C-alpha cells in the first residue's frame, strides 16, 4: 500500500471514529458500519488533518510542553511528552488520561481524541467524557482506571461500536475491594507465618533447654557413678 493510500485509510478510520463519537451521544446505538460509506467521501480531507496534527506515538518519558488546551477553564490539555509522543491530560486532576494520542480534532464544542486503545469524546461545559475502547481485552483495565478518577456524571465507557455502557465506577470499587482483600490476606498470611516461626523458635528453645537439662542430669549421673565406684574401690582396698 502506497503512502497516499495509507493516509487515506487512516482518514477513513479516524473519520469513522469522529462520526461515531459525534452521533453516539445522540443516538447511543450506532456501529462503525453505519457511517463507513459516508466516511469515504470525506476521508481524503480528514486524512490530511489526521496525518498532520499529531505524529504516531511511542512510549513517553516525562511531561513536556502543552500543545493544545480545551475548554474555557483549559481543563483538558494535549501535552508533548517527548519527540513524537503526545499525551491527553486532565489539568484539574493532574491525571494522564491517555499517553499514546495519535490525532485529535475539535468540533461543535467537543474534543475528539484518537489513540490505538480507545477514542475519547470530551465535552467541556459541563465536563463529560465518552470513551470508546477498541480492544475489548483492554476494556476492563481502562474502565477501572478511569472509574477511579471520574463519577458516572463525568464518564461513560463503551466498547467501540456498542451501546452497552460499562459500570466503570462499580468495576473500580470492586477492583479496589479485591486489592484491599488481597493485601489483607497477604498480611494475614504473613502474620500466620511470623506466628508459626515464633512458635517454632519457642519449641526449639524449649527443646534445647530440655536437651541441656538432660545432658546436665546425665553428667551428674556419670559423676555420681564415678564417685560411687571410687568409694567402692577404696573400701575394698582398705579391707585387704
PyMOL commands that set and color helices and strands:
alter all, ss='L'
color gray80, all
select helices_A, chain A and resi 3-27+32-53+136-147+168-239
alter helices_A, ss='H'
color red, helices_A
select strands_A, chain A and resi 66-70+76-82+85-90+95-98+101-107+110-115+118-123+128-133+155-159+165-166
alter strands_A, ss='S'
color yellow, strands_A
deselect
rebuild
show_as cartoon
